[in-house]
Amino acid sequence: MILCVGEALIDMVPVPYNVAIALGRLGADVGFLGRISRDPFGQMLRAQLRQSRVSLDYVVDTDDPTLLAMVQIVAQVKPHFTFYRDPEGAYVLRKEDVPARLEGVDVLHFGSISLLMEPGATAITQLVKREAGQRLISFDPNVRPILINDRDAYLARLDEWVACTDVLKVSSDDVAWLYPGRPLEEVAADWLAQDVALVVITLGEEGAMAFTAETSARVPAPHVEVADTVGAGDAFTAALLHALQRGGYLTAAALRALPRDVLSDMLRFAARVGSLTCTRAGAEPPWLDEVRNFFQHGSTLGML
């Protein structure tokens, strides 16, 4: 199972969304670890997870209110997020919420808003440190500058997370905020030197690139008619993890030995899933059959 740990929120666009949902729709064995309210929004989140075939075995029930995010589309494409949150961070994981053991979990994926709010940031950091080396760790910081009050503190903690990470996926926008002016290839090389096995950088309409210590690959973004880009990055991440699960590349050693053609195929599949998400308004990741039908030419690792 791929276990996604983090926050469950409502994007007011109006469909709830996260990497776990996208993975479930692609047919992956996936679960979600996080706090979900019993309020009406929380019931919507649970229903969406169930409909998308995501296990709720690790969900923590709470009466605290659901986190809301208002999404505004800027220049008809780019999303701008405004978050309506409890200052106490009631919707994020606490230390006592974290299970003592993760049964049947091959991959632990984390990142995003849950790392910016206490006590969730500390709880997840401790979980990731505990599980590093026991299963594949996937990390997407999905940087939200509007929620980061102390840049230096965030960068220091980022180093902690990277030190535990096997698969690191970022966007070029993330890198530009984290390390202004530095070339993407240079930043990727630094992360690989910190023992990350696979670094993937999405480039928006220019596609994506990936790096291991032994090889690299780059693919263009499929040409689609874009409604908006909400959820495209998470859909890309989900497709990448699905490809790793289907291909059996669930160890750091296997990632480091990825042949260039296989790495390219995985990127191409992820780019297709991310691009197809851009064709619908709001965060609405595709089902595998939809990806197959939309991209009728060319199979990718048997996944289409």
Backbone as CSV, one residue per row, in Angstrom:
resi,resn,N_x,N_y,N_z,CA_x,CA_y,CA_z,C_x,C_y,C_z
1,MET,0.831,-1.199,0.000,0.000,0.000,0.000,0.866,1.250,0.000
2,ILE,0.403,2.288,-0.715,0.969,3.625,-0.618,0.128,4.391,0.393
3,LEU,0.741,4.854,1.486,0.012,5.573,2.519,0.351,7.056,2.429
4,CYS,-0.662,7.869,2.175,-0.496,9.323,2.084,-0.853,9.938,3.419
5,VAL,0.082,10.678,4.006,-0.148,11.265,5.319,-0.170,12.781,5.202
6,GLY,-1.170,13.403,5.837,-1.243,14.857,5.763,-2.631,15.367,6.088
7,GLU,-2.961,16.522,5.483,-4.220,17.190,5.768,-5.294,16.792,4.765
8,ALA,-6.532,16.786,5.230,-7.684,16.628,4.348,-8.406,17.962,4.354
9,LEU,-8.515,18.597,3.187,-9.141,19.918,3.132,-10.159,19.983,2.015
10,ILE,-10.990,20.996,2.069,-11.975,21.248,1.027,-11.488,22.404,0.162
11,ASP,-11.278,22.130,-1.144,-11.055,23.201,-2.108,-12.424,23.705,-2.541
12,MET,-12.697,24.980,-2.346,-14.020,25.508,-2.661,-14.167,25.716,-4.167
13,VAL,-14.059,24.565,-4.909,-14.138,24.678,-6.365,-15.060,23.707,-7.122
14,PRO,-15.734,22.715,-6.483,-15.963,22.404,-5.085,-15.525,21.006,-4.677
15,VAL,-14.667,20.294,-5.413,-14.401,18.884,-5.142,-13.183,18.699,-4.234
16,PRO,-13.308,17.958,-3.112,-12.152,17.691,-2.258,-11.125,16.832,-2.985
17,TYR,-9.845,17.041,-2.664,-8.811,16.420,-3.485,-7.536,16.189,-2.697
18,ASN,-6.846,15.105,-2.964,-5.471,14.914,-2.508,-4.810,13.802,-3.317
19,VAL,-3.547,13.570,-3.053,-2.794,12.564,-3.800,-3.426,11.187,-3.641
20,ALA,-3.957,10.903,-2.460,-4.564,9.592,-2.218,-5.723,9.335,-3.174
21,ILE,-6.567,10.344,-3.391,-7.697,10.186,-4.299,-7.218,9.893,-5.718
22,ALA,-6.220,10.631,-6.170,-5.689,10.407,-7.517,-5.102,9.004,-7.648
23,LEU,-4.416,8.540,-6.615,-3.862,7.186,-6.641,-4.961,6.138,-6.701
24,GLY,-5.994,6.329,-5.884,-7.095,5.371,-5.894,-7.751,5.271,-7.253
25,ARG,-7.928,6.396,-7.926,-8.568,6.394,-9.239,-7.699,5.744,-10.311
26,LEU,-6.398,5.731,-10.075,-5.496,5.064,-11.026,-5.406,3.563,-10.756
27,GLY,-6.027,3.109,-9.677,-6.029,1.682,-9.372,-4.956,1.256,-8.402
28,ALA,-4.288,2.204,-7.761,-3.237,1.867,-6.806,-3.833,1.379,-5.494
29,ASP,-3.062,0.594,-4.771,-3.411,0.195,-3.410,-2.987,1.345,-2.519
30,VAL,-3.948,2.095,-1.964,-3.622,3.349,-1.299,-4.505,3.579,-0.084
31,GLY,-3.944,4.249,0.912,-4.694,4.640,2.096,-4.351,6.062,2.477
32,PHE,-5.130,6.635,3.384,-4.909,7.999,3.840,-4.789,8.024,5.347
33,LEU,-3.738,8.687,5.850,-3.540,8.888,7.279,-3.662,10.372,7.587
34,GLY,-4.710,10.733,8.298,-4.927,12.133,8.644,-6.195,12.273,9.454
35,ARG,-6.412,13.451,10.015,-7.615,13.738,10.789,-8.709,14.228,9.848
36,ILE,-9.894,13.644,9.957,-11.041,14.091,9.176,-12.208,14.344,10.127
37,SER,-12.797,15.515,9.978,-13.875,15.927,10.861,-15.147,15.122,10.610
38,ARG,-15.996,15.103,11.627,-17.337,14.519,11.470,-18.326,15.548,10.944
39,ASP,-17.859,16.776,10.691,-18.765,17.813,10.198,-19.168,17.517,8.747
40,PRO,-20.111,18.265,8.163,-20.568,17.969,6.804,-19.453,17.951,5.765
41,PHE,-18.471,18.859,5.905,-17.353,18.840,4.970,-16.542,17.555,5.126
42,GLY,-16.363,17.131,6.382,-15.645,15.884,6.623,-16.354,14.683,6.022
43,GLN,-17.695,14.690,6.080,-18.448,13.615,5.441,-18.242,13.620,3.930
44,MET,-18.139,14.814,3.340,-17.832,14.907,1.911,-16.473,14.297,1.607
45,LEU,-15.479,14.601,2.461,-14.138,14.067,2.256,-14.129,12.543,2.344
46,ARG,-14.811,12.010,3.345,-14.880,10.551,3.483,-15.542,9.907,2.263
47,ALA,-16.633,10.504,1.819,-17.342,9.945,0.660,-16.451,9.955,-0.570
48,GLN,-15.718,11.045,-0.764,-14.837,11.137,-1.927,-13.723,10.102,-1.860
49,LEU,-13.170,9.889,-0.682,-12.126,8.880,-0.520,-12.669,7.484,-0.822
50,ARG,-13.843,7.176,-0.261,-14.425,5.846,-0.512,-14.724,5.641,-1.993
51,GLN,-15.328,6.650,-2.620,-15.661,6.536,-4.038,-14.417,6.364,-4.899
52,SER,-13.299,6.894,-4.425,-12.047,6.803,-5.180,-11.202,5.612,-4.748
53,ARG,-11.773,4.721,-3.954,-11.148,3.452,-3.575,-9.911,3.641,-2.709
54,VAL,-10.008,4.592,-1.783,-8.920,4.853,-0.839,-9.293,4.253,0.508
55,SER,-8.388,3.493,1.098,-8.640,2.905,2.406,-8.703,3.988,3.477
56,LEU,-9.693,3.858,4.377,-9.844,4.787,5.491,-9.360,4.175,6.808
57,ASP,-8.621,3.067,6.719,-8.205,2.361,7.925,-7.359,3.224,8.856
58,TYR,-6.620,4.183,8.288,-5.737,5.015,9.102,-6.311,6.408,9.369
59,VAL,-7.548,6.653,8.986,-8.164,7.958,9.220,-8.476,8.131,10.706
60,VAL,-8.198,9.327,11.217,-8.473,9.666,12.618,-9.706,10.556,12.654
61,ASP,-10.752,10.120,13.359,-11.988,10.892,13.470,-11.810,12.053,14.445
62,THR,-12.408,13.198,14.113,-12.349,14.356,15.001,-13.616,15.192,14.856
63,ASP,-13.950,15.914,15.893,-15.074,16.845,15.833,-14.613,18.262,15.481
64,ASP,-13.325,18.455,15.307,-12.795,19.770,14.941,-13.197,20.129,13.509
65,PRO,-13.304,21.421,13.193,-13.771,21.821,11.865,-12.784,21.489,10.752
66,THR,-13.322,21.256,9.577,-12.520,20.951,8.395,-11.796,22.197,7.889
67,LEU,-10.552,22.000,7.462,-9.790,23.081,6.836,-10.386,23.391,5.462
68,LEU,-10.562,24.668,5.168,-11.117,25.097,3.880,-10.071,25.888,3.107
69,ALA,-10.058,25.713,1.795,-9.166,26.484,0.925,-9.984,27.057,-0.218
70,MET,-9.980,28.376,-0.348,-10.646,29.024,-1.466,-9.651,29.131,-2.611
71,VAL,-10.051,28.629,-3.778,-9.175,28.646,-4.944,-9.688,29.658,-5.951
72,GLN,-8.838,30.625,-6.287,-9.161,31.603,-7.314,-8.236,31.372,-8.505
73,ILE,-8.787,31.399,-9.699,-7.993,31.170,-10.892,-7.491,32.504,-11.428
74,VAL,-6.169,32.657,-11.468,-5.534,33.883,-11.922,-5.147,33.735,-13.389
75,ALA,-5.426,34.748,-14.184,-5.107,34.739,-15.620,-5.713,33.522,-16.302
76,GLN,-6.872,33.091,-15.810,-7.672,32.015,-16.386,-7.050,30.625,-16.234
77,VAL,-5.877,30.528,-15.628,-5.231,29.220,-15.535,-4.633,28.971,-14.156
78,LYS,-3.784,29.873,-13.661,-2.989,29.609,-12.468,-3.815,29.792,-11.199
79,PRO,-3.791,28.798,-10.274,-4.597,28.910,-9.057,-3.917,29.738,-7.979
80,HIS,-4.738,30.495,-7.253,-4.275,31.218,-6.064,-5.119,30.722,-4.889
81,PHE,-4.463,30.334,-3.789,-5.152,29.710,-2.658,-5.246,30.667,-1.474
82,THR,-6.420,30.703,-0.857,-6.616,31.378,0.417,-7.137,30.337,1.404
83,PHE,-6.480,30.228,2.571,-6.826,29.175,3.519,-7.591,29.744,4.710
84,TYR,-8.684,29.042,5.054,-9.501,29.413,6.207,-9.270,28.339,7.261
85,ARG,-8.491,28.684,8.283,-8.023,27.659,9.208,-8.192,28.061,10.658
86,ASP,-8.306,27.055,11.489,-8.303,27.221,12.930,-6.868,27.522,13.362
87,PRO,-6.602,28.623,14.060,-5.233,28.940,14.457,-4.590,27.884,15.343
88,GLU,-5.401,27.016,15.950,-4.863,25.948,16.785,-4.469,24.722,15.963
89,GLY,-4.745,24.755,14.657,-4.380,23.621,13.814,-5.104,22.351,14.193
90,ALA,-6.403,22.453,14.457,-7.166,21.316,14.980,-7.255,20.159,13.993
91,TYR,-7.065,20.422,12.710,-7.272,19.398,11.679,-5.987,18.667,11.319
92,VAL,-4.858,18.992,11.952,-3.608,18.321,11.626,-3.320,17.217,12.642
93,LEU,-2.506,16.258,12.240,-2.181,15.124,13.087,-1.503,15.558,14.383
94,ARG,-1.760,14.765,15.417,-1.047,14.908,16.672,-0.217,13.645,16.901
95,LYS,0.713,13.754,17.816,1.580,12.622,18.100,0.769,11.381,18.440
96,GLU,-0.306,11.570,19.222,-1.115,10.420,19.649,-1.939,9.817,18.519
97,ASP,-2.065,10.535,17.399,-2.816,10.016,16.259,-2.003,9.041,15.416
98,VAL,-0.689,9.110,15.538,0.193,8.319,14.674,0.226,6.872,15.157
99,PRO,-0.101,5.918,14.272,-0.096,4.505,14.685,1.309,4.028,15.039
100,ALA,1.365,3.111,15.975,2.661,2.573,16.402,3.317,1.758,15.296
101,ARG,2.483,1.141,14.451,3.015,0.334,13.338,2.199,0.621,12.089
102,LEU,2.862,0.561,10.946,2.195,0.715,9.653,2.166,-0.649,8.972
103,GLU,1.018,-1.294,9.046,0.888,-2.645,8.497,0.622,-2.582,6.995
104,GLY,1.394,-3.349,6.229,1.160,-3.476,4.802,1.479,-2.240,3.986
105,VAL,2.290,-1.347,4.525,2.618,-0.104,3.828,3.994,-0.227,3.190
106,ASP,4.057,-0.035,1.876,5.320,-0.077,1.141,5.910,1.315,0.938
107,VAL,5.020,2.302,0.794,5.439,3.674,0.520,4.711,4.615,1.465
108,LEU,5.446,5.544,2.066,4.854,6.588,2.885,5.074,7.915,2.167
109,HIS,3.980,8.562,1.788,4.063,9.843,1.077,3.591,10.959,1.991
110,PHE,4.345,12.084,2.021,3.958,13.206,2.877,4.329,14.524,2.205
111,GLY,3.828,15.623,2.792,4.168,16.945,2.281,3.032,17.930,2.445
112,SER,3.233,19.119,1.883,2.228,20.162,1.752,1.904,20.857,3.073
113,ILE,0.634,21.271,3.219,0.208,22.181,4.274,0.416,21.593,5.664
114,SER,0.289,20.286,5.800,0.417,19.654,7.111,1.791,19.875,7.730
115,LEU,2.788,20.211,6.925,4.135,20.442,7.430,4.349,21.882,7.886
116,LEU,3.314,22.707,7.754,3.436,24.123,8.091,2.685,24.490,9.361
117,MET,2.044,23.521,9.994,1.211,23.793,11.163,1.541,22.807,12.281
118,GLU,1.707,23.345,13.460,1.924,22.498,14.635,0.576,22.186,15.293
119,PRO,0.446,21.002,15.902,1.503,20.031,16.177,1.750,19.031,15.043
120,GLY,1.030,19.217,13.908,1.137,18.249,12.827,2.528,18.131,12.244
121,ALA,3.219,19.263,12.076,4.546,19.230,11.472,5.499,18.344,12.267
122,THR,5.462,18.486,13.599,6.345,17.667,14.435,5.923,16.203,14.423
123,ALA,4.621,15.952,14.477,4.134,14.567,14.473,4.537,13.846,13.189
124,ILE,4.373,14.522,12.051,4.716,13.894,10.777,6.219,13.752,10.627
125,THR,6.972,14.747,11.066,8.434,14.656,11.009,8.931,13.468,11.812
126,GLN,8.384,13.269,12.999,8.792,12.131,13.822,8.421,10.810,13.154
127,LEU,7.229,10.768,12.533,6.806,9.555,11.831,7.748,9.242,10.676
128,VAL,8.070,10.243,9.888,8.932,10.028,8.724,10.320,9.574,9.157
129,LYS,10.861,10.188,10.197,12.173,9.770,10.697,12.139,8.330,11.199
130,ARG,11.047,7.962,11.843,10.910,6.593,12.353,10.845,5.570,11.232
131,GLU,10.165,5.926,10.138,9.922,4.970,9.060,11.006,4.979,7.979
132,ALA,11.853,5.997,7.951,12.909,6.065,6.944,13.816,4.844,7.050
133,GLY,14.070,4.228,5.903,14.890,3.026,5.872,14.098,1.748,6.002
134,GLN,12.843,1.848,6.488,11.995,0.673,6.616,11.051,0.508,5.434
135,ARG,10.752,1.627,4.762,9.894,1.611,3.589,10.247,2.843,2.754
136,LEU,9.806,2.872,1.512,10.115,3.996,0.638,9.429,5.259,1.146
137,ILE,10.165,6.357,1.211,9.619,7.639,1.659,9.540,8.583,0.475
138,SER,8.336,9.095,0.217,8.087,10.032,-0.879,7.688,11.377,-0.295
139,PHE,8.263,12.457,-0.840,8.050,13.791,-0.275,7.796,14.797,-1.393
140,ASP,6.699,15.541,-1.269,6.394,16.666,-2.156,6.111,17.873,-1.274
141,PRO,7.049,18.812,-1.144,6.820,19.951,-0.245,5.636,20.812,-0.646
142,ASN,5.336,20.891,-1.961,4.170,21.654,-2.432,4.112,22.992,-1.703
143,VAL,5.148,23.779,-1.863,5.371,24.989,-1.064,4.210,25.976,-1.192
144,ARG,3.723,26.441,-0.045,2.683,27.476,0.009,3.254,28.680,0.768
145,PRO,3.938,29.590,0.068,4.586,30.723,0.745,3.650,31.529,1.640
146,ILE,2.366,31.615,1.287,1.423,32.402,2.073,1.285,31.873,3.497
147,LEU,1.629,30.591,3.703,1.499,29.979,5.026,2.826,29.881,5.768
148,ILE,3.915,30.313,5.145,5.244,30.193,5.755,5.634,31.532,6.379
149,ASN,5.679,31.577,7.700,5.979,32.817,8.413,7.480,33.028,8.615
150,ASP,8.237,31.925,8.716,9.671,32.002,8.984,10.401,31.186,7.920
151,ARG,10.893,31.860,6.892,11.539,31.178,5.773,12.757,30.354,6.224
152,ASP,13.614,30.949,7.066,14.829,30.253,7.505,14.493,28.987,8.285
153,ALA,13.485,29.067,9.146,13.090,27.892,9.923,12.540,26.801,8.989
154,TYR,11.783,27.232,7.986,11.239,26.258,7.037,12.360,25.569,6.271
155,LEU,13.345,26.328,5.807,14.454,25.740,5.055,15.256,24.775,5.912
156,ALA,15.416,25.104,7.188,16.135,24.206,8.088,15.389,22.889,8.253
157,ARG,14.070,22.981,8.387,13.288,21.761,8.548,13.209,20.992,7.236
158,LEU,13.215,21.709,6.116,13.236,21.042,4.822,14.429,20.092,4.730
159,ASP,15.571,20.508,5.242,16.746,19.636,5.226,16.500,18.361,6.028
160,GLU,15.760,18.471,7.131,15.407,17.279,7.915,14.568,16.315,7.097
161,TRP,13.576,16.853,6.390,12.692,16.003,5.593,13.438,15.370,4.424
162,VAL,14.255,16.166,3.761,15.010,15.651,2.613,15.943,14.514,3.043
163,ALA,16.507,14.625,4.235,17.425,13.600,4.724,16.754,12.239,4.878
164,CYS,15.426,12.224,5.001,14.678,10.967,5.160,14.085,10.472,3.847
165,THR,14.237,11.224,2.770,13.457,11.028,1.556,14.168,10.176,0.517
166,ASP,13.398,9.279,-0.128,13.887,8.497,-1.264,13.435,9.102,-2.586
167,VAL,12.157,9.522,-2.658,11.590,10.137,-3.857,11.189,11.565,-3.517
168,LEU,11.819,12.529,-4.175,11.535,13.937,-3.921,10.974,14.555,-5.191
169,LYS,9.713,14.988,-5.118,9.068,15.642,-6.253,8.794,17.095,-5.887
170,VAL,9.230,18.005,-6.742,8.991,19.432,-6.543,8.583,20.044,-7.877
171,SER,8.060,21.255,-7.825,7.810,22.009,-9.047,8.931,23.019,-9.246
172,SER,9.073,23.513,-10.446,10.069,24.555,-10.691,9.737,25.803,-9.890
173,ASP,8.449,26.068,-9.650,8.061,27.196,-8.798,8.535,26.987,-7.359
174,ASP,8.430,25.746,-6.860,8.942,25.440,-5.524,10.428,25.767,-5.432
175,VAL,11.187,25.292,-6.413,12.638,25.489,-6.395,12.978,26.976,-6.464
176,ALA,12.242,27.722,-7.286,12.501,29.160,-7.425,12.294,29.897,-6.104
177,TRP,11.320,29.441,-5.305,11.085,30.079,-4.001,12.105,29.608,-2.979
178,LEU,12.439,28.328,-3.015,13.362,27.775,-2.033,14.791,28.267,-2.250
179,TYR,15.219,28.272,-3.506,16.610,28.611,-3.832,16.649,29.565,-5.022
180,PRO,16.289,30.819,-4.821,16.182,31.779,-5.922,17.465,31.875,-6.745
181,GLY,17.289,31.803,-8.064,18.404,31.986,-8.971,19.258,30.764,-9.239
182,ARG,19.055,29.682,-8.502,19.888,28.493,-8.701,19.317,27.620,-9.816
183,PRO,20.150,27.084,-10.692,19.674,26.195,-11.755,19.026,24.936,-11.169
184,LEU,17.991,24.456,-11.841,17.278,23.268,-11.358,18.208,22.065,-11.255
185,GLU,19.070,21.899,-12.239,19.980,20.746,-12.248,20.936,20.786,-11.054
186,GLU,21.353,21.980,-10.675,22.272,22.130,-9.537,21.575,21.772,-8.232
187,VAL,20.343,22.220,-8.072,19.574,21.893,-6.870,19.328,20.392,-6.802
188,ALA,18.969,19.786,-7.925,18.745,18.335,-7.957,20.017,17.585,-7.568
189,ALA,21.158,18.030,-8.062,22.430,17.375,-7.735,22.716,17.457,-6.234
190,ASP,22.391,18.590,-5.619,22.588,18.726,-4.174,21.713,17.732,-3.411
191,TRP,20.470,17.577,-3.842,19.579,16.626,-3.167,20.049,15.186,-3.351
192,LEU,20.521,14.859,-4.537,21.054,13.516,-4.763,22.269,13.259,-3.872
193,ALA,23.078,14.291,-3.662,24.250,14.158,-2.795,23.848,13.933,-1.343
194,GLN,22.606,14.297,-0.996,22.077,14.060,0.356,21.405,12.698,0.457
195,ASP,21.606,11.865,-0.562,21.141,10.471,-0.573,19.695,10.306,-0.997
196,VAL,19.073,11.331,-1.583,17.779,11.134,-2.230,18.021,10.258,-3.464
197,ALA,17.183,9.253,-3.672,17.408,8.325,-4.775,16.865,8.847,-6.099
198,LEU,15.730,9.554,-6.056,15.090,10.048,-7.274,14.543,11.453,-7.026
199,VAL,14.968,12.398,-7.856,14.467,13.768,-7.801,13.671,14.042,-9.070
200,VAL,12.433,14.498,-8.919,11.566,14.810,-10.051,11.122,16.263,-9.937
201,ILE,11.263,17.009,-11.037,10.882,18.420,-11.054,9.890,18.657,-12.182
202,THR,8.704,19.129,-11.818,7.716,19.455,-12.844,7.946,20.885,-13.330
203,LEU,7.684,21.094,-14.631,8.011,22.360,-15.285,6.794,23.038,-15.893
204,GLY,5.608,22.713,-15.390,4.396,23.306,-15.936,4.186,22.892,-17.381
205,GLU,3.920,23.857,-18.229,3.639,23.561,-19.636,4.869,23.062,-20.391
206,GLU,6.041,23.115,-19.741,7.260,22.631,-20.390,7.564,21.175,-20.066
207,GLY,6.730,20.519,-19.275,6.925,19.094,-19.025,7.510,18.790,-17.667
208,ALA,8.450,17.855,-17.624,9.044,17.424,-16.358,10.416,16.830,-16.613
209,MET,11.243,16.841,-15.572,12.565,16.216,-15.637,12.791,15.405,-14.376
210,ALA,13.679,14.415,-14.476,13.971,13.560,-13.329,15.447,13.210,-13.326
211,PHE,15.958,12.965,-12.115,17.374,12.700,-11.950,17.591,11.579,-10.931
212,THR,18.491,10.673,-11.257,19.081,9.775,-10.268,20.585,10.013,-10.316
213,ALA,21.337,9.325,-9.473,22.785,9.496,-9.493,23.398,8.978,-10.789
214,GLU,22.661,8.097,-11.493,23.203,7.452,-12.680,22.668,7.988,-13.998
215,THR,21.473,8.592,-13.976,20.871,9.000,-15.244,19.898,10.151,-15.029
216,SER,19.363,10.648,-16.129,18.344,11.699,-16.066,17.436,11.561,-17.273
217,ALA,16.276,12.199,-17.203,15.317,12.142,-18.315,14.482,13.407,-18.297
218,ARG,13.944,13.748,-19.451,13.047,14.901,-19.553,11.982,14.589,-20.590
219,VAL,10.745,14.972,-20.290,9.645,14.750,-21.226,8.857,16.043,-21.383
220,PRO,8.243,16.257,-22.541,7.398,17.437,-22.724,6.024,17.209,-22.106
221,ALA,5.302,18.289,-21.892,3.915,18.174,-21.438,3.029,17.916,-22.639
222,PRO,2.085,16.974,-22.540,1.147,16.761,-23.638,0.365,18.036,-23.936
223,HIS,0.028,18.227,-25.189,-0.749,19.407,-25.561,-2.224,19.133,-25.276
224,VAL,-2.791,19.914,-24.377,-4.210,19.783,-24.028,-4.813,21.173,-23.927
225,GLU,-6.141,21.242,-23.960,-6.832,22.501,-23.741,-7.020,22.678,-22.239
226,VAL,-6.370,23.665,-21.657,-6.323,23.830,-20.208,-7.537,24.604,-19.699
227,ALA,-8.249,23.994,-18.735,-9.323,24.695,-18.026,-8.718,25.453,-16.845
228,ASP,-7.966,24.745,-16.003,-7.132,25.354,-14.973,-6.152,24.295,-14.504
229,THR,-5.194,24.705,-13.668,-4.135,23.782,-13.252,-4.300,23.286,-11.820
230,VAL,-5.456,23.521,-11.210,-5.687,23.075,-9.830,-5.573,21.546,-9.750
231,GLY,-4.728,21.061,-8.871,-4.606,19.622,-8.659,-3.680,18.901,-9.621
232,ALA,-3.137,19.596,-10.619,-2.297,18.923,-11.611,-1.028,18.357,-10.984
233,GLY,-0.420,19.107,-10.064,0.804,18.632,-9.426,0.579,17.389,-8.594
234,ASP,-0.530,17.362,-7.841,-0.840,16.179,-7.043,-1.169,14.978,-7.928
235,ALA,-1.856,15.229,-9.035,-2.158,14.135,-9.967,-0.872,13.578,-10.566
236,PHE,0.063,14.456,-10.892,1.367,14.019,-11.406,2.071,13.147,-10.369
237,THR,2.109,13.616,-9.119,2.759,12.858,-8.052,2.126,11.484,-7.885
238,ALA,0.795,11.445,-7.901,0.089,10.173,-7.766,0.451,9.219,-8.896
239,ALA,0.496,9.730,-10.123,0.824,8.881,-11.267,2.245,8.350,-11.171
240,LEU,3.157,9.180,-10.697,4.538,8.733,-10.521,4.616,7.606,-9.499
241,LEU,3.946,7.765,-8.351,3.957,6.723,-7.325,3.273,5.459,-7.815
242,HIS,2.183,5.627,-8.573,1.501,4.470,-9.157,2.443,3.713,-10.081
243,ALA,3.204,4.441,-10.904,4.147,3.801,-11.822,5.226,3.046,-11.056
244,LEU,5.714,3.629,-9.975,6.727,2.948,-9.164,6.160,1.686,-8.526
245,GLN,4.909,1.778,-8.038,4.277,0.612,-7.428,4.053,-0.491,-8.463
246,ARG,3.519,-0.123,-9.618,3.252,-1.114,-10.658,4.536,-1.737,-11.191
247,GLY,5.601,-0.950,-11.266,6.860,-1.455,-11.794,7.705,-2.195,-10.780
248,GLY,7.321,-2.144,-9.504,8.086,-2.827,-8.468,9.344,-2.090,-8.044
249,TYR,9.378,-0.775,-8.269,10.553,0.022,-7.914,10.332,0.693,-6.556
250,LEU,10.215,-0.125,-5.524,9.828,0.391,-4.221,10.950,0.318,-3.190
251,THR,12.194,0.329,-3.667,13.349,0.444,-2.787,14.267,1.513,-3.346
252,ALA,15.081,2.092,-2.467,16.025,3.118,-2.919,17.002,2.535,-3.930
253,ALA,17.423,1.290,-3.720,18.360,0.660,-4.651,17.744,0.507,-6.036
254,ALA,16.469,0.104,-6.080,15.787,-0.050,-7.369,15.654,1.296,-8.077
255,LEU,15.389,2.353,-7.317,15.268,3.682,-7.921,16.599,4.132,-8.514
256,ARG,17.668,3.890,-7.796,18.980,4.329,-8.282,19.390,3.582,-9.549
257,ALA,18.854,2.382,-9.738,19.207,1.573,-10.908,18.207,1.718,-12.050
258,LEU,17.260,2.653,-11.952,16.256,2.827,-13.005,16.911,3.098,-14.353
259,PRO,16.615,2.305,-15.381,17.117,2.605,-16.721,16.492,3.903,-17.232
260,ARG,17.207,4.597,-18.079,16.732,5.889,-18.557,15.405,5.763,-19.293
261,ASP,15.225,4.689,-20.095,13.982,4.554,-20.848,12.791,4.305,-19.922
262,VAL,13.002,3.568,-18.835,11.925,3.333,-17.872,11.590,4.636,-17.148
263,LEU,12.611,5.374,-16.772,12.386,6.657,-16.115,11.611,7.602,-17.025
264,SER,11.951,7.624,-18.289,11.230,8.468,-19.251,9.782,8.048,-19.375
265,ASP,9.537,6.734,-19.420,8.158,6.236,-19.516,7.332,6.643,-18.296
266,MET,7.939,6.560,-17.117,7.231,6.949,-15.902,6.892,8.436,-15.922
267,LEU,7.846,9.251,-16.334,7.592,10.688,-16.433,6.498,10.979,-17.441
268,ARG,6.524,10.283,-18.555,5.530,10.518,-19.607,4.127,10.166,-19.101
269,PHE,4.019,9.047,-18.387,2.731,8.661,-17.818,2.244,9.700,-16.819
270,ALA,3.139,10.146,-15.924,2.769,11.143,-14.923,2.360,12.453,-15.584
271,ALA,3.077,12.848,-16.630,2.740,14.086,-17.336,1.371,13.976,-17.997
272,ARG,1.039,12.807,-18.507,-0.275,12.613,-19.111,-1.386,12.754,-18.079
273,VAL,-1.202,12.146,-16.921,-2.227,12.232,-15.881,-2.366,13.667,-15.391
274,GLY,-1.239,14.351,-15.178,-1.294,15.738,-14.749,-1.955,16.632,-15.785
275,SER,-1.632,16.411,-17.061,-2.204,17.233,-18.130,-3.696,17.002,-18.282
276,LEU,-4.120,15.747,-18.150,-5.546,15.466,-18.270,-6.325,16.146,-17.141
277,THR,-5.743,16.219,-15.954,-6.382,16.935,-14.849,-6.600,18.401,-15.192
278,CYS,-5.681,18.969,-15.969,-5.793,20.390,-16.350,-6.943,20.663,-17.312
279,THR,-7.514,19.631,-17.904,-8.588,19.846,-18.872,-9.939,20.047,-18.207
280,ARG,-10.025,19.821,-16.862,-11.286,20.016,-16.142,-11.135,21.133,-15.132
281,ALA,-12.211,21.849,-14.905,-12.205,22.895,-13.889,-12.186,22.262,-12.504
282,GLY,-11.338,22.793,-11.627,-11.269,22.270,-10.278,-10.365,21.055,-10.180
283,ALA,-10.165,20.605,-8.951,-9.277,19.478,-8.680,-10.031,18.177,-8.883
284,GLU,-9.977,17.649,-10.084,-10.741,16.442,-10.429,-9.822,15.468,-11.162
285,PRO,-9.052,14.661,-10.415,-8.097,13.744,-11.055,-8.805,12.663,-11.851
286,PRO,-8.177,12.185,-12.919,-8.831,11.203,-13.790,-8.754,9.771,-13.258
287,TRP,-9.695,8.966,-13.685,-9.638,7.527,-13.483,-8.729,6.945,-14.570
288,LEU,-8.191,5.747,-14.311,-7.246,5.150,-15.253,-7.876,4.969,-16.630
289,ASP,-9.144,4.557,-16.688,-9.814,4.381,-17.983,-9.888,5.698,-18.750
290,GLU,-10.056,6.798,-18.031,-10.108,8.097,-18.692,-8.755,8.444,-19.299
291,VAL,-7.682,8.130,-18.589,-6.342,8.376,-19.126,-6.120,7.517,-20.356
292,ARG,-6.533,6.260,-20.256,-6.370,5.332,-21.377,-7.138,5.802,-22.605
293,ASN,-8.349,6.256,-22.397,-9.179,6.680,-23.527,-8.710,8.004,-24.125
294,PHE,-8.200,8.893,-23.281,-7.775,10.207,-23.765,-6.486,10.105,-24.572
295,PHE,-5.563,9.248,-24.082,-4.283,9.059,-24.772,-4.292,7.660,-25.385
296,GLN,-4.896,7.519,-26.533,-5.108,6.207,-27.131,-3.852,5.643,-27.773
297,HIS,-2.873,6.477,-28.033,-1.687,6.022,-28.748,-0.534,5.862,-27.784
298,GLY,0.051,4.674,-27.775,1.273,4.456,-26.991,1.003,4.051,-25.564
299,SER,1.473,2.876,-25.199,1.326,2.389,-23.829,2.540,2.794,-23.014
300,THR,2.342,3.001,-21.730,3.431,3.360,-20.837,3.514,2.329,-19.729
301,LEU,4.531,1.446,-19.796,4.734,0.418,-18.784,3.488,-0.422,-18.553
302,GLY,2.670,-0.604,-19.579,1.464,-1.399,-19.449,0.369,-0.723,-18.660
303,MET,0.555,0.545,-18.281,-0.420,1.218,-17.415,-1.566,1.838,-18.204
304,LEU,-1.405,1.992,-19.501,-2.493,2.527,-20.318,-3.153,1.420,-21.114
